Amino acid sequence: MSIAVIGAGGQLGQDLCPLLGPDVFRITRMDVDVTDFTGLEKVLGECSPDLVINLSACNLVDHCEEDPELAFSVNAIGVRNIAMICSDLDCRLIHVSTDYVFGMEADRMHPYEEYESPGPISVYGVSKLMGEFFVRSLCARHLVVRTCGLYGRAGSRGKGGNFVQTMLRLAEERSEISVVSDQVCTPSSTCDIASGLVYLARYPVEGICHLTNSGFCSWNEFATEIFRITSKNVKVIPIRSIDFGAKARRPPYSVLSMSRYESLGAHPLPHWAESLAVYLESDI
């Protein structure tokens, strides 16, 4: 099976591509801009893939709030281009989306299923939901994979590193760090998500599928565990989102149910704390 990965240079792409074998077509932003339909059509046409996995995104959540035109051009129009071209090529499309398509339910306390209605509360979330809409509307052979709280060895380009790296950097500069305690999700290792995507690539499933590590925590609890594992003497201070003052609103609860993924015969991904320990023991 011929596979092309768009966004191969990102932290998820760098963990995924080696698992797909040496013949995978790695497409980065240096090769083509997803908003350039003609250029993208040429690149994918030359690959002639059986499967396209799209990891590309404008995922700077606060920057999306400041520059919605950029957010929608990449996360919606760029994805529309990919879906249209995949349809023309009659190839399957796996599109990676986000837990941020949810968030309107302020009192939510149980994981979201794939069939539940989205309700994004940020420009980023709306733009990603529009991308999902284009995939589902324009490419018959599709799978939308929603994931959450990614961190990986490659870091997140444009963010100055992922959350774990940011916490470790701040630990070298401060004795106290304030981290929000009213946002609950599932931090997910890109190594585990990459393995899950390989499973889904080989399984003829369509529609929407959630893919995260197991368990859940607040970002405050996640930071506390990072410092516990690394023996950093840092006080983690709980703070409310409203007091943190980020430009974009985040979902108060965005845990995704893994029931559909597991119903396909796949083993549950490891608990987030277990995967965090493995990550921190590696060379990051």
Residue pairs with C-beta under 8 A, 6 or more apart in sequence:
1 50
1 51
1 201
2 23
2 25
2 47
2 48
2 49
2 50
2 51
3 20
3 24
3 25
3 49
3 50
3 51
3 52
3 53
3 201
4 24
4 25
4 27
4 44
4 47
4 49
4 51
4 52
4 53
5 13
5 16
5 17
5 20
5 24
5 25
5 26
5 27
5 52
5 53
5 55
6 27
6 34
6 52
6 53
6 54
6 55
6 56
6 82
7 13
7 27
7 28
7 29
7 54
7 55
7 56
7 57
8 14
8 16
8 17
8 24
8 26
8 27
8 28
8 55
9 26
9 28
9 29
9 30
9 157
10 55
10 56
10 154
10 156
10 157
11 150
11 151
11 152
11 153
11 154
11 155
11 156
11 157
11 162
11 190
12 55
12 96
12 150
12 152
12 190
12 193
12 194
13 26
13 28
13 55
14 152
14 153
14 154
14 190
15 152
15 153
15 154
15 190
15 191
15 193
15 194
16 53
16 55
16 190
16 194
16 197
16 198
17 24
17 26
19 194
19 195
19 198
20 198
20 201
25 47
25 49
27 43
27 44
27 47
29 56
31 43
32 39
32 40
32 42
32 43
33 39
33 40
33 78
34 40
34 56
34 74
34 78
34 79
34 81
34 82
35 73
35 74
35 77
35 78
35 81
36 81
37 81
37 84
37 85
40 81
40 82
40 85
41 81
41 85
41 88
44 52
44 82
44 85
44 86
44 89
45 85
45 89
48 89
49 89
49 91
50 91
50 92
51 91
51 92
51 93
51 94
51 201
52 82
52 86
52 91
52 92
52 93
52 94
53 93
53 94
53 96
53 197
53 201
54 79
54 82
54 93
54 94
54 95
54 96
55 96
56 74
56 78
56 82
57 74
57 75
57 96
57 98
57 128
58 64
58 70
58 71
58 73
58 74
58 75
58 124
58 127
59 98
59 124
59 156
59 158
59 159
60 124
60 158
60 159
61 100
61 122
61 124
61 246
61 248
61 250
62 246
62 247
62 248
63 70
63 71
64 70
64 71
64 75
64 122
64 123
64 124
64 127
64 248
65 122
65 123
65 124
65 247
65 248
66 247
68 123
68 127
71 123
71 124
71 127
72 123
72 127
72 130
74 127
75 124
75 127
75 128
75 130
75 131
76 127
76 130
76 131
76 134
78 131
79 95
79 130
79 131
79 132
79 134
79 135
80 131
80 134
80 138
82 93
82 95
82 135
83 93
83 95
83 134
83 135
83 137
83 138
83 139
83 142
84 138
84 139
86 92
86 93
86 139
86 141
86 142
87 138
87 139
87 140
90 141
91 141
92 141
92 142
92 143
93 135
93 139
93 141
93 142
93 143
94 142
94 143
94 145
94 197
94 200
94 201
95 131
95 132
95 135
95 142
95 143
95 144
95 145
96 145
96 146
96 147
96 197
97 128
97 129
97 131
97 132
97 144
97 145
97 146
97 147
98 124
98 125
98 128
98 146
98 147
98 148
99 112
99 146
99 147
99 148
99 149
99 185
99 186
99 212
99 251
99 254
99 255
99 256
100 120
100 122
100 124
100 125
100 128
100 250
100 251
100 254
101 118
101 119
101 120
101 125
101 128
101 129
101 132
101 146
102 108
102 112
102 116
102 118
102 119
102 120
102 125
102 251
102 254
103 119
103 120
103 121
103 122
103 125
103 249
103 250
103 251
103 252
103 254
104 119
104 120
104 121
105 119
105 253
106 252
108 252
108 253
109 253
110 255
111 216
111 255
111 256
111 257
111 258
112 210
112 254
112 255
112 256
112 257
113 210
113 257
113 259
113 260
114 146
114 207
114 208
114 209
114 210
114 257
114 260
115 208
118 129
118 132
120 126
120 128
120 129
121 249
121 250
121 251
122 248
122 249
122 250
123 248
124 248
125 251
132 144
132 208
135 142
135 144
136 142
136 144
141 206
142 206
142 207
143 200
143 205
143 206
143 207
143 208
143 209
144 207
144 208
144 209
145 197
145 200
145 208
145 209
145 210
145 211
146 208
146 209
146 210
146 211
146 256
147 188
147 193
147 210
147 211
147 212
147 256
148 185
148 186
148 187
148 188
148 212
148 254
148 255
148 256
149 163
149 185
149 186
149 187
149 188
149 212
149 222
150 156
150 162
150 188
150 189
150 190
150 193
151 162
151 163
151 164
151 165
151 187
151 188
151 189
151 190
151 279
152 162
152 189
152 190
152 191
152 279
153 190
153 191
153 279
153 282
153 283
153 284
154 190
155 161
155 162
155 165
156 162
159 166
160 166
161 169
163 187
163 219
163 222
163 223
164 226
164 276
164 279
164 280
164 284
165 284
167 177
167 179
167 223
167 226
167 227
168 226
168 230
168 232
168 284
170 177
170 234
171 177
171 227
171 230
171 232
171 234
174 234
175 233
175 234
175 235
176 234
176 235
176 236
176 237
177 223
177 234
177 235
177 236
177 237
178 236
178 237
178 238
178 239
178 244
179 219
179 220
179 222
179 223
179 236
179 237
179 238
179 239
180 218
180 219
180 220
180 238
180 239
180 240
180 241
180 244
180 250
181 218
181 219
181 220
181 221
181 238
181 239
181 240
182 218
182 240
182 241
182 252
183 218
183 219
183 241
183 250
183 251
183 252
183 253
183 254
184 216
184 217
184 218
184 252
184 253
184 254
184 255
185 216
185 217
185 219
185 251
185 253
185 254
185 255
186 212
186 213
186 214
186 215
186 216
186 217
186 255
186 256
186 272
187 213
187 217
187 222
187 272
187 276
188 211
188 212
188 213
188 269
188 272
188 275
189 213
189 270
189 272
189 275
189 276
189 278
189 279
191 275
191 278
191 279
192 213
192 269
192 270
192 275
193 211
193 212
193 269
195 269
196 211
196 261
196 266
196 269
197 211
199 264
199 266
200 209
200 211
200 261
200 264
203 264
203 266
205 264
208 260
209 260
209 261
209 264
210 256
210 257
210 258
210 260
210 261
211 256
211 258
211 261
211 269
212 255
212 256
212 258
212 269
213 269
213 270
213 271
213 272
213 275
214 258
214 268
214 269
214 270
214 271
214 272
215 271
215 272
215 273
216 255
216 272
217 225
217 272
217 273
220 236
220 238
220 239
222 272
222 276
223 236
224 236
225 273
225 276
226 232
226 276
226 280
227 233
227 234
227 236
229 276
229 277
229 280
230 280
241 249
241 250
241 252
258 268
258 269
262 268
269 275
270 278
